[in-house]
Amino acid sequence: MRRWQARKRQPPILIRRLKRALIARNRSRVFVGTKATVLERLSPLISATKADEVMITTMVHDHAARRRSYELLAEAFGLHP
């Protein structure tokens, strides 16, 4: 049987710094912009990993806007939706 043990809580300032670091790290993985901008940022990643497939998620609530985002990506890569 395990006993409940209180965890040592991090000071709020340290938590904010950690969150900022996490946000900064994740921003480098977020590609936002025109078709050309997104293609320009994705292409080196695809080349470096030699990926033959890319999984992309668009975090947009509106279905029509999300679908349009995928259409623009398809156009940028020369695919026909």
LINFENMO-V576180 format. One record per residue. N is the residue number from 0. RES is the residue in three letters. SS is DSSP state (H for helix, E for strand, L for the rest). D_CENTER is the distance of its C-alpha to the mean C-alpha in whole Angstrom. Layout:
N;RES;SS;D_CENTER / N;RES;SS;D_CENTER
This chain:
0;MET;L;41 / 1;ARG;L;38 / 2;ARG;L;39 / 3;TRP;L;36 / 4;GLN;L;35 / 5;ALA;L;34 / 6;ARG;L;31 / 7;LYS;L;31 / 8;ARG;L;29 / 9;GLN;L;27 / 10;PRO;L;28 / 11;PRO;H;26 / 12;ILE;H;26 / 13;LEU;H;24 / 14;ILE;H;22 / 15;ARG;H;21 / 16;ARG;H;20 / 17;LEU;H;18 / 18;LYS;H;16 / 19;ARG;H;16 / 20;ALA;H;15 / 21;LEU;H;12 / 22;ILE;H;11 / 23;ALA;H;12 / 24;ARG;H;10 / 25;ASN;H;7 / 26;ARG;H;7 / 27;SER;L;8 / 28;ARG;L;5 / 29;VAL;L;4 / 30;PHE;L;7 / 31;VAL;L;9 / 32;GLY;L;13 / 33;THR;L;16 / 34;LYS;H;16 / 35;ALA;H;17 / 36;THR;H;15 / 37;VAL;H;12 / 38;LEU;H;14 / 39;GLU;H;15 / 40;ARG;H;12 / 41;LEU;H;11 / 42;SER;H;15 / 43;PRO;H;16 / 44;LEU;H;13 / 45;ILE;H;15 / 46;SER;H;18 / 47;ALA;H;17 / 48;THR;H;16 / 49;LYS;L;19 / 50;ALA;L;17 / 51;ASP;L;19 / 52;GLU;L;16 / 53;VAL;L;12 / 54;MET;L;11 / 55;ILE;L;8 / 56;THR;L;8 / 57;THR;L;9 / 58;MET;L;9 / 59;VAL;L;12 / 60;HIS;L;15 / 61;ASP;L;18 / 62;HIS;H;18 / 63;ALA;H;20 / 64;ALA;H;17 / 65;ARG;H;15 / 66;ARG;H;17 / 67;ARG;H;18 / 68;SER;H;14 / 69;TYR;H;15 / 70;GLU;H;18 / 71;LEU;H;17 / 72;LEU;H;15 / 73;ALA;H;18 / 74;GLU;H;20 / 75;ALA;H;18 / 76;PHE;L;18 / 77;GLY;L;22 / 78;LEU;L;22 / 79;HIS;L;24 / 80;PRO;L;22
